[in-house]
Amino acid sequence: MATRSSNEGVNLQLYLKQVPQGIAGPDDFEVRETPIPEIGAGEVLVRSHYLGVDAALRLIVRDSKDFLFRVQPGDLVRGTVAGEVIESNHPDYSVGDLVLASIGMQNYAVSDGSDLERCDVSQAPLPSWLGGFGISGLTAYFAITEECKPQPGQTVLINGAAGAVGSIAGQIAKLAGARTIGITSSDEKCRWLTDELGYDIAINYRQGDLYEKLAAAAPERIDVIFDNVGGEVLDESLRLIAMRGVVLLCGSTSQYSAATITGPNNYIWLGTMRARMQGFVIFDYADRYAEARARLAKWIKDGELKLVEHIIDGDVGDFPDAFRQLYEGRNRGKMLVRLPAAR
């Protein structure tokens, strides 16, 4: 076991202070200073390098019993970090191993190994294991290749195209030979999607006339709608679903902070066009992550896939501001907080 240095300081932990109203902000959280924990037999100490900032957190900090997982006032904020094993009494992990750890938003945590996944940085750099090479990228990969299955020449619409999942999903749909349309929140992001990620068309939904713009972009209708946002964007998309098209519900970020969650209004088009709408959860494919990563790594090596992270330098206390920025649409790709240990 490595000897702990005397200058590693205290452990900063982020707790939920109150149930947020609207988009969660700094006043809804509090940082607590605690001693760095000691490990026991069969345990490791993980030091966090990057915090993953996930939109779905807003869904589980609601004052609701409707969801399987909840974070309530007084709870440590859930989440995944990328970090390093700095002490080990575990036979499968050594000091210096880089890992993904489901340990919540904190600088240090003890683990028995059950919530760890080793990161091979020869495949992708450590921060990408929280983004395009992690759950976000795996979600995009299996959603497109196994559920949507676009064919060459078909039209695929990605809602939330510049986010952690959408930025990867559009590239994979393009690799499948599909024509890709992305919906995002600014003209700058539209240019980025077409110029850097290879989207055929990108539309700024905040400029109005969304349906008219979609209809012009997809005159033969849309074969696949990959939805990450719900709300009006999904509603307008449904009006253009193609015969026997596929609508995959991956996320509903427009609904997470709403007082009342509402479903799609234009579902009648599913019946008219004999289309299929279904939900998607990445954990159904947990036993195939290695297979997906091998293919993603090849695409990255061959220059066919770009992994994108939006990294903010800070500490645990900067997580709430990063979370707000995520909901304000300031990110391209996966939003991360880079902690002092990684700098």
C-alpha positions as CSV (number, residue, x, y, z in Angstrom):
1,M,0.0,0.0,0.0
2,A,1.3,3.5,-0.9
3,T,2.0,5.9,1.9
4,R,-0.4,8.8,2.0
5,S,1.4,12.2,1.5
6,S,0.8,14.8,4.2
7,N,-0.3,17.5,1.7
8,E,-3.3,15.8,0.1
9,G,-5.6,17.9,2.3
10,V,-9.2,17.3,3.2
11,N,-11.9,15.7,1.2
12,L,-14.4,18.0,-0.5
13,Q,-17.9,16.5,-0.9
14,L,-20.9,17.9,-2.6
15,Y,-24.3,17.5,-0.9
16,L,-27.8,18.4,-2.0
17,K,-29.0,21.3,0.2
18,Q,-32.5,21.7,-1.0
19,V,-34.8,20.5,-3.8
20,P,-34.2,22.8,-6.8
21,Q,-36.9,24.9,-8.3
22,G,-36.3,25.2,-12.1
23,I,-32.7,24.6,-13.1
24,A,-30.5,23.6,-10.2
25,G,-28.0,26.3,-9.1
26,P,-25.3,26.8,-6.5
27,D,-27.8,27.7,-3.7
28,D,-29.2,24.1,-4.0
29,F,-25.9,22.5,-3.0
30,E,-23.4,22.7,-0.2
31,V,-19.7,21.6,0.0
32,R,-18.6,19.8,3.1
33,E,-15.0,19.3,4.2
34,T,-14.3,15.8,5.7
35,P,-11.2,13.8,6.4
36,I,-9.8,11.7,3.7
37,P,-11.1,8.2,4.4
38,E,-9.0,5.3,5.5
39,I,-9.2,2.0,3.5
40,G,-9.7,-1.4,5.0
41,A,-9.1,-5.0,3.8
42,G,-10.1,-5.5,0.1
43,E,-10.6,-1.7,-0.5
44,V,-8.9,1.0,-2.5
45,L,-8.8,4.8,-2.2
46,V,-9.7,6.7,-5.4
47,R,-8.7,10.3,-6.0
48,S,-10.9,12.0,-8.5
49,H,-9.4,13.7,-11.5
50,Y,-12.6,14.6,-13.5
51,L,-16.3,14.9,-12.4
52,G,-18.9,14.0,-15.0
53,V,-21.7,16.5,-15.3
54,D,-24.9,14.7,-16.4
55,A,-28.2,16.3,-17.3
56,A,-30.1,13.3,-15.8
57,L,-29.1,14.4,-12.3
58,R,-31.8,17.0,-12.5
59,L,-34.4,14.2,-12.8
60,I,-33.4,12.5,-9.6
61,V,-33.2,15.6,-7.4
62,R,-36.9,16.2,-8.0
63,D,-39.3,16.0,-5.1
64,S,-40.9,12.9,-6.5
65,K,-41.1,9.2,-5.7
66,D,-41.7,8.3,-9.4
67,F,-38.0,7.4,-10.1
68,L,-35.9,4.5,-9.0
69,F,-33.0,6.6,-7.9
70,R,-33.3,9.8,-5.8
71,V,-31.0,12.3,-4.3
72,Q,-32.7,14.1,-1.4
73,P,-31.6,17.0,0.7
74,G,-28.7,15.9,2.9
75,D,-27.5,13.2,0.4
76,L,-24.2,13.1,-1.4
77,V,-24.7,14.1,-5.0
78,R,-24.6,11.0,-7.2
79,G,-22.4,10.8,-10.2
80,T,-19.4,9.2,-11.8
81,V,-15.8,10.4,-11.7
82,A,-12.6,9.5,-13.6
83,G,-9.7,9.1,-11.3
84,E,-6.7,7.2,-9.9
85,V,-6.2,4.5,-7.3
86,I,-3.8,6.1,-4.8
87,E,-4.0,3.4,-2.1
88,S,-4.9,-0.3,-2.5
89,N,-5.6,-3.3,-0.4
90,H,-7.5,-4.9,-3.3
91,P,-6.0,-7.8,-5.3
92,D,-7.4,-6.6,-8.6
93,Y,-6.3,-2.9,-8.4
94,S,-2.8,-1.4,-8.0
95,V,-1.7,2.1,-7.0
96,G,-1.7,4.2,-10.2
97,D,-4.6,2.4,-11.9
98,L,-6.9,4.8,-13.7
99,V,-10.6,4.1,-13.2
100,L,-14.1,5.2,-13.6
101,A,-15.8,5.3,-10.2
102,S,-19.4,5.7,-9.3
103,I,-18.5,7.4,-6.0
104,G,-20.4,10.7,-6.2
105,M,-19.1,14.2,-6.4
106,Q,-16.1,14.2,-4.1
107,N,-12.3,14.4,-4.3
108,Y,-11.6,11.0,-2.5
109,A,-13.6,7.9,-1.8
110,V,-13.1,4.4,-0.6
111,S,-14.3,1.5,-2.9
112,D,-14.4,-2.2,-2.6
113,G,-14.0,-2.4,-6.4
114,S,-17.6,-3.2,-7.2
115,D,-18.2,0.4,-8.5
116,L,-15.0,0.7,-10.4
117,E,-14.0,0.1,-14.1
118,R,-10.4,0.2,-15.2
119,C,-9.6,2.8,-18.0
120,D,-7.3,1.8,-20.8
121,V,-5.9,5.2,-21.9
122,S,-4.3,3.6,-24.9
123,Q,-7.8,3.5,-26.3
124,A,-8.9,7.0,-25.3
125,P,-7.7,9.6,-22.9
126,L,-9.0,9.6,-19.3
127,P,-11.6,12.4,-19.6
128,S,-13.1,10.7,-22.7
129,W,-13.9,7.7,-20.5
130,L,-16.6,9.9,-18.9
131,G,-17.8,11.1,-22.3
132,G,-17.5,9.8,-25.8
133,F,-15.8,6.6,-24.7
134,G,-17.9,6.2,-21.6
135,I,-21.7,5.9,-21.0
136,S,-22.5,8.8,-23.4
137,G,-20.6,7.3,-26.3
138,L,-21.8,3.8,-25.5
139,T,-25.4,5.1,-25.4
140,A,-25.0,6.7,-28.8
141,Y,-23.3,3.5,-30.2
142,F,-25.9,1.0,-29.1
143,A,-28.8,3.3,-29.7
144,I,-27.8,3.9,-33.3
145,T,-26.4,0.5,-34.3
146,E,-28.7,-1.8,-32.4
147,E,-32.0,0.0,-32.0
148,C,-32.3,2.6,-34.8
149,K,-30.3,0.7,-37.4
150,P,-30.2,3.5,-40.0
151,Q,-29.6,2.4,-43.6
152,P,-27.6,4.1,-46.3
153,G,-29.6,7.0,-47.8
154,Q,-32.1,7.2,-44.9
155,T,-32.5,10.5,-43.0
156,V,-31.7,10.5,-39.3
157,L,-32.6,13.4,-37.0
158,I,-30.6,13.9,-33.8
159,N,-32.3,16.1,-31.2
160,G,-29.8,17.6,-28.8
161,A,-27.1,17.1,-31.4
162,A,-24.3,19.0,-29.8
163,G,-24.5,17.3,-26.4
164,A,-22.6,14.4,-24.9
165,V,-24.7,11.7,-26.6
166,G,-25.9,13.6,-29.7
167,S,-22.5,14.6,-30.8
168,I,-21.4,11.0,-31.0
169,A,-24.8,9.6,-32.3
170,G,-24.7,11.8,-35.3
171,Q,-21.2,10.8,-36.3
172,I,-22.2,7.1,-36.0
173,A,-25.3,7.6,-38.0
174,K,-23.2,9.2,-40.7
175,L,-20.7,6.3,-40.6
176,A,-23.7,4.1,-41.3
177,G,-24.3,6.0,-44.5
178,A,-27.3,8.0,-43.4
179,R,-28.1,11.6,-44.1
180,T,-27.9,13.4,-40.7
181,I,-29.8,16.4,-39.4
182,G,-29.0,17.9,-36.0
183,I,-31.1,20.2,-33.8
184,T,-29.2,22.4,-31.4
185,S,-29.4,25.7,-29.5
186,S,-27.2,28.2,-31.4
187,D,-26.0,29.2,-34.8
188,E,-22.4,28.7,-33.6
189,K,-23.2,25.1,-32.6
190,C,-24.9,24.6,-36.0
191,R,-21.7,25.5,-37.8
192,W,-19.7,23.3,-35.5
193,L,-22.0,20.3,-36.2
194,T,-21.7,20.7,-40.0
195,D,-18.1,21.9,-40.2
196,E,-16.5,19.7,-37.5
197,L,-18.7,16.6,-37.0
198,G,-20.0,16.1,-40.5
199,Y,-23.7,16.7,-40.1
200,D,-25.4,17.4,-43.4
201,I,-27.8,20.0,-41.9
202,A,-28.0,21.7,-38.5
203,I,-31.0,23.7,-37.2
204,N,-31.1,26.2,-34.4
205,Y,-34.5,25.5,-32.7
206,R,-34.3,28.9,-30.8
207,Q,-34.7,30.8,-34.1
208,G,-38.3,29.7,-34.5
209,D,-40.2,28.1,-37.4
210,L,-38.8,24.7,-36.4
211,Y,-41.3,22.6,-38.3
212,E,-40.9,24.6,-41.5
213,K,-37.1,24.2,-41.3
214,L,-37.3,20.5,-40.6
215,A,-39.8,20.0,-43.5
216,A,-37.3,21.8,-45.8
217,A,-34.4,19.8,-44.5
218,A,-36.3,16.5,-44.8
219,P,-38.6,16.7,-47.8
220,E,-39.0,12.9,-47.9
221,R,-39.7,12.8,-44.2
222,I,-37.5,11.5,-41.3
223,D,-36.7,7.7,-41.0
224,V,-35.1,7.9,-37.5
225,I,-35.7,10.4,-34.7
226,F,-33.1,10.0,-32.0
227,D,-34.5,12.2,-29.2
228,N,-32.6,13.5,-26.2
229,V,-34.8,16.5,-25.3
230,G,-38.5,15.8,-25.5
231,G,-41.0,18.7,-25.4
232,E,-41.6,20.9,-28.4
233,V,-38.6,19.7,-30.3
234,L,-39.9,16.1,-30.2
235,D,-43.4,17.2,-31.0
236,E,-42.4,19.0,-34.1
237,S,-40.2,16.2,-35.2
238,L,-43.0,13.6,-34.9
239,R,-45.0,15.5,-37.5
240,L,-42.4,14.4,-40.1
241,I,-41.8,10.8,-39.1
242,A,-41.5,8.6,-42.2
243,M,-43.5,5.4,-43.0
244,R,-42.4,2.7,-40.5
245,G,-39.9,5.1,-39.0
246,V,-38.3,4.7,-35.6
247,V,-38.4,7.2,-32.7
248,L,-36.0,6.4,-29.9
249,L,-36.4,8.1,-26.6
250,C,-33.0,8.4,-25.0
251,G,-33.5,11.5,-22.9
252,S,-35.9,14.4,-22.1
253,T,-33.8,17.2,-20.9
254,S,-36.5,19.8,-21.5
255,Q,-38.7,18.0,-19.0
256,Y,-36.2,17.3,-16.2
257,S,-36.7,20.7,-14.4
258,A,-40.3,21.2,-15.3
259,A,-42.9,21.1,-12.5
260,T,-45.0,18.6,-14.4
261,I,-43.5,16.2,-17.0
262,T,-45.6,16.1,-20.2
263,G,-45.5,13.6,-23.0
264,P,-45.5,14.1,-26.8
265,N,-48.6,15.9,-28.3
266,N,-48.2,14.6,-31.9
267,Y,-48.0,10.9,-31.2
268,I,-51.0,10.5,-33.7
269,W,-48.4,10.5,-36.4
270,L,-47.0,7.2,-35.1
271,G,-50.2,5.5,-36.0
272,T,-50.7,7.3,-39.3
273,M,-47.2,6.4,-40.4
274,R,-47.0,2.9,-38.8
275,A,-44.0,4.2,-36.9
276,R,-42.4,2.8,-33.7
277,M,-41.5,4.8,-30.6
278,Q,-39.6,3.1,-27.8
279,G,-37.5,3.9,-24.8
280,F,-33.8,3.1,-24.5
281,V,-31.5,2.5,-21.5
282,I,-27.8,1.8,-22.0
283,F,-27.5,-0.7,-19.2
284,D,-29.3,-3.4,-21.3
285,Y,-26.0,-3.6,-23.2
286,A,-23.7,-3.7,-20.2
287,D,-22.2,-7.1,-21.2
288,R,-21.1,-5.7,-24.6
289,Y,-19.3,-2.5,-23.6
290,A,-15.8,-3.9,-24.5
291,E,-17.1,-4.9,-27.9
292,A,-18.4,-1.3,-28.5
293,R,-15.2,0.3,-27.2
294,A,-13.1,-1.7,-29.5
295,R,-15.0,-0.4,-32.5
296,L,-15.1,3.1,-31.2
297,A,-11.3,3.0,-30.6
298,K,-10.8,1.9,-34.3
299,W,-12.9,4.8,-35.6
300,I,-11.0,7.2,-33.4
301,K,-7.7,5.8,-34.6
302,D,-8.8,6.0,-38.2
303,G,-9.9,9.6,-37.8
304,E,-13.6,8.7,-38.4
305,L,-14.9,9.7,-35.0
306,K,-14.2,12.7,-32.8
307,L,-14.6,12.7,-29.1
308,V,-15.5,16.0,-27.6
309,E,-15.4,17.2,-24.0
310,H,-16.2,20.6,-22.6
311,I,-13.8,20.9,-19.7
312,I,-14.1,23.4,-16.9
313,D,-11.1,23.7,-14.5
314,G,-12.3,23.9,-10.9
315,D,-13.0,21.8,-7.8
316,V,-16.0,20.0,-6.3
317,G,-17.6,23.3,-5.4
318,D,-17.7,24.3,-9.1
319,F,-19.9,21.4,-10.0
320,P,-23.2,23.4,-9.5
321,D,-22.1,26.2,-11.9
322,A,-21.0,23.6,-14.5
323,F,-24.4,21.9,-14.1
324,R,-26.2,25.2,-14.7
325,Q,-24.0,25.9,-17.8
326,L,-25.0,22.5,-19.1
327,Y,-28.7,23.4,-18.9
328,E,-28.0,26.8,-20.5
329,G,-26.5,25.0,-23.5
330,R,-23.0,26.3,-23.2
331,N,-21.3,23.0,-23.8
332,R,-20.2,21.1,-26.8
333,G,-20.0,17.4,-26.1
334,K,-19.6,16.1,-22.6
335,M,-19.4,18.6,-19.7
336,L,-16.6,17.8,-17.2
337,V,-15.0,19.5,-14.2
338,R,-11.3,19.0,-14.1
339,L,-10.1,18.8,-10.5
340,P,-6.7,19.9,-9.2
341,A,-5.4,16.3,-9.2
342,A,-5.5,16.3,-13.0
343,R,-3.9,19.7,-13.5
